[in-house]
């Protein structure tokens, strides 16, 4: 559930009580609204510039143009119970293209906003919550390596890539040192054996 105010061709206020009740709302506009509030990159939206998402009423006075804005609020309920805890996610864009993010009415940074979405398993970078047009065909064309990267993003394991690479480098360094020490010790044993043979030969 959530609110739209006014995004693209939406009227000034449209209240969304549930996704199933959105028959009057064009599918593309709904997709844009959900993508927008869930922090999707602007290249995935239908406009190259975010400011173009703001609905501009016809015959508006020039003095009111700078006051225009668009916002989408998504209300997440922790369960289907009537008294379930709710979290409100709001993203707002001004006609100048300035973004503003809010969680339960409190303004936050995008990183904080992304973290809060992650807490409900909505991964912005992995885009694990919406299927865009062409996504299925795009996945079918991916190489095995690209598929692994996609699954790592969806599962969230990509967040540990830096730590994994650091630990892998330490492991490889430790293995290299171990092999070097083993070969060095092997060399000492070989030299010791050779000296012993030379000593035995000299004592005959």
C-alpha positions as CSV (number, residue, x, y, z in Angstrom):
1,X,0.0,0.0,0.0
2,X,1.2,3.6,-0.5
3,X,0.6,7.0,-2.1
4,X,1.6,8.6,-5.3
5,X,1.8,12.4,-5.7
6,X,1.8,13.2,-8.7
7,X,4.2,11.1,-10.8
8,X,4.1,11.4,-14.6
9,X,0.5,11.4,-15.7
10,X,-1.1,10.5,-12.4
11,X,-3.6,12.9,-10.9
12,X,-2.5,15.0,-7.9
13,X,-3.1,12.2,-5.3
14,X,-3.7,8.5,-5.9
15,X,-4.0,6.3,-2.9
16,X,-2.9,2.7,-3.4
17,X,-4.7,0.4,-0.9
18,X,-3.3,-2.8,-2.5
19,X,-1.6,-3.8,-5.7
20,X,-4.6,-5.8,-6.7
21,X,-6.9,-2.8,-6.6
22,X,-4.9,-0.8,-9.2
23,X,-7.1,-1.4,-12.2
24,X,-7.3,2.4,-13.1
25,X,-3.6,2.8,-12.9
26,X,-1.6,2.2,-16.1
27,X,0.8,-0.7,-15.7
28,X,3.8,1.3,-16.9
29,X,3.1,4.1,-14.5
30,X,2.7,1.6,-11.6
31,X,6.0,0.0,-12.6
32,X,7.7,3.5,-12.6
33,X,6.2,4.3,-9.2
34,X,7.4,1.1,-7.6
35,X,10.8,1.4,-9.2
36,X,11.0,5.0,-8.1
37,X,10.2,4.5,-4.4
38,X,12.3,1.3,-4.2
39,X,15.4,3.4,-5.3
40,X,15.9,1.9,-8.8
41,X,18.5,3.7,-10.9
42,X,17.0,6.3,-13.2
43,X,18.2,4.5,-16.3
44,X,15.6,1.8,-15.5
45,X,12.8,4.4,-15.5
46,X,11.0,5.8,-18.6
47,X,12.8,9.1,-18.3
48,X,16.4,10.0,-18.8
49,X,16.1,12.8,-16.2
50,X,14.4,12.3,-12.9
51,X,12.9,15.8,-13.0
52,X,10.9,14.8,-16.0
53,X,9.0,12.4,-13.8
54,X,7.2,15.3,-12.1
55,X,3.7,15.8,-13.5
56,X,3.2,19.3,-14.9
57,X,-0.4,20.5,-14.9
58,X,-1.5,22.4,-18.0
59,X,-1.9,26.2,-17.8
60,X,0.1,26.4,-14.6
61,X,1.4,29.8,-13.6
62,X,5.2,30.2,-14.1
63,X,5.6,31.2,-10.4
64,X,4.3,27.8,-9.3
65,X,6.6,25.7,-11.4
66,X,9.5,25.6,-8.9
67,X,7.1,24.3,-6.3
68,X,6.2,21.2,-8.2
69,X,7.3,17.8,-6.8
70,X,6.5,14.1,-7.1
71,X,6.6,11.6,-4.4
72,X,5.8,8.0,-3.8
73,X,5.2,6.4,-0.4
74,X,5.3,2.7,0.1
75,X,3.9,1.2,3.3
76,X,5.4,-2.2,4.3
77,X,3.5,-4.3,6.8
78,X,5.5,-6.9,8.6
79,X,2.6,-9.4,8.4
80,X,-1.0,-9.6,7.4
81,X,-2.2,-9.0,11.0
82,X,-4.3,-5.9,11.6
83,X,-1.9,-4.7,14.2
84,X,1.3,-5.5,12.3
85,X,4.2,-3.1,12.5
86,X,4.4,-0.9,9.4
87,X,7.3,1.0,7.8
88,X,6.8,3.8,5.4
89,X,9.3,4.4,2.6
90,X,9.1,7.7,0.8
91,X,11.1,9.1,-2.2
92,X,10.5,12.6,-3.4
93,X,11.8,14.4,-6.4
94,X,11.6,18.2,-7.0
95,X,11.1,19.8,-10.5
96,X,14.9,20.6,-10.3
97,X,15.8,17.0,-10.0
98,X,16.6,16.9,-6.3
99,X,16.0,13.6,-4.5
100,X,14.8,13.2,-0.9
101,X,14.4,10.0,1.0
102,X,12.3,9.3,4.1
103,X,11.7,6.4,6.4
104,X,8.7,6.7,8.6
105,X,8.6,10.4,7.8
106,X,12.3,11.0,8.8
107,X,14.6,12.2,6.1
108,X,17.6,9.9,5.6
109,X,20.5,9.5,3.2
110,X,20.2,7.1,0.2
111,X,22.6,4.7,1.9
112,X,20.4,4.6,5.0
113,X,17.3,4.2,2.8
114,X,18.9,1.3,1.0
115,X,19.9,-0.3,4.3
116,X,16.3,-0.1,5.6
117,X,15.0,-1.6,2.3
118,X,17.6,-4.4,2.7
119,X,16.2,-5.1,6.2
120,X,13.0,-6.3,4.5
121,X,15.0,-8.2,1.8
122,X,14.5,-5.6,-0.9
123,X,18.0,-5.4,-2.5
124,X,18.2,-2.2,-4.6
125,X,21.5,-3.2,-6.4
126,X,20.3,-6.8,-7.0
127,X,16.9,-5.6,-8.1
128,X,15.2,-8.7,-6.6
129,X,11.8,-7.2,-6.3
130,X,10.7,-6.3,-9.8
131,X,10.9,-8.0,-13.2
132,X,11.4,-5.4,-16.0
133,X,10.5,-5.9,-19.6
134,X,13.3,-7.8,-21.3
135,X,14.7,-9.1,-18.1
136,X,13.9,-12.8,-18.8
137,X,15.4,-12.6,-22.3
138,X,18.4,-10.8,-20.8
139,X,19.0,-13.6,-18.3
140,X,18.7,-16.2,-21.0
141,X,21.6,-14.5,-22.9
142,X,23.9,-14.3,-19.9
143,X,27.1,-16.2,-19.8
144,X,27.7,-18.7,-16.9
145,X,30.0,-16.1,-15.2
146,X,27.3,-13.4,-15.6
147,X,24.7,-15.7,-14.1
148,X,26.9,-16.4,-11.1
149,X,27.4,-12.6,-10.6
150,X,23.6,-12.1,-10.9
151,X,22.9,-14.8,-8.3
152,X,25.5,-13.4,-6.0
153,X,23.9,-10.0,-6.2
154,X,20.4,-11.4,-5.6
155,X,21.6,-13.5,-2.6
156,X,23.5,-10.6,-1.2
157,X,26.8,-12.6,-1.1
158,X,28.4,-9.9,-3.4
159,X,28.5,-7.6,-0.4
160,X,31.2,-9.9,1.0
161,X,33.3,-10.0,-2.2
162,X,35.8,-7.5,-0.9
163,X,36.3,-9.5,2.4
164,X,36.3,-12.8,0.4
165,X,39.0,-11.4,-2.0
166,X,41.1,-10.2,1.0
167,X,40.9,-13.6,2.7
168,X,41.6,-15.4,-0.5
169,X,44.7,-13.3,-1.0
170,X,45.9,-14.1,2.6
171,X,45.2,-17.8,1.9
172,X,47.3,-17.8,-1.3
173,X,50.1,-15.9,0.5
174,X,50.1,-18.4,3.4
175,X,50.1,-21.3,0.9
176,X,53.0,-19.8,-1.0
177,X,55.0,-19.4,2.2
178,X,54.2,-22.9,3.2
179,X,55.3,-24.3,-0.2
180,X,58.5,-22.2,0.0
181,X,59.3,-23.4,3.5
182,X,58.6,-27.0,2.5
183,X,60.9,-26.8,-0.5
184,X,63.6,-25.1,1.6
185,X,63.4,-27.9,4.2
186,X,63.5,-30.4,1.4
187,X,66.6,-28.8,0.1
188,X,68.2,-28.9,3.5
189,X,67.5,-32.6,3.8
190,X,68.9,-33.3,0.3
191,X,72.1,-31.3,1.2
192,X,72.4,-33.2,4.5
193,X,72.1,-36.5,2.8
194,X,74.7,-35.4,0.2
195,X,77.1,-34.3,3.0
196,X,76.6,-37.6,4.8
197,X,77.4,-39.6,1.7
198,X,80.5,-37.6,1.0
199,X,81.6,-38.1,4.7
200,X,81.0,-41.8,4.4
201,X,83.0,-42.0,1.2
202,X,85.9,-40.1,2.8
203,X,86.0,-42.4,5.8
204,X,86.3,-45.6,3.7
